[in-house]
């Protein structure tokens, strides 16, 4: 089965029905308890954080603009 539903994919892997490609923080409890285990670890990418990309010339929706402005403010240490 191929799915883009992370929780379904993880559930199937816990049942032993295949491999799941998952964000580690979302399956950390399962990894700690042994319900899931890492495979192909040398090929797993490590990413230092989340990133967002949007073209500066593109028309941005109000919610996206507010999100970006808030994220910038939080990164600067603003309240």
WOBELWO-V898589 format. One record per pair of residues at least 24 apart in sequence whose ideal C-beta (glycine too) atoms are under 8 Angstrom apart, sorted by sequence separation. I is the first residue (numbers start at 1). J is the second residue. D is the distance in whole Angstrom. If there is no record, write none. Layout:
I|J|D, I|J|D
This chain:
10|36|7
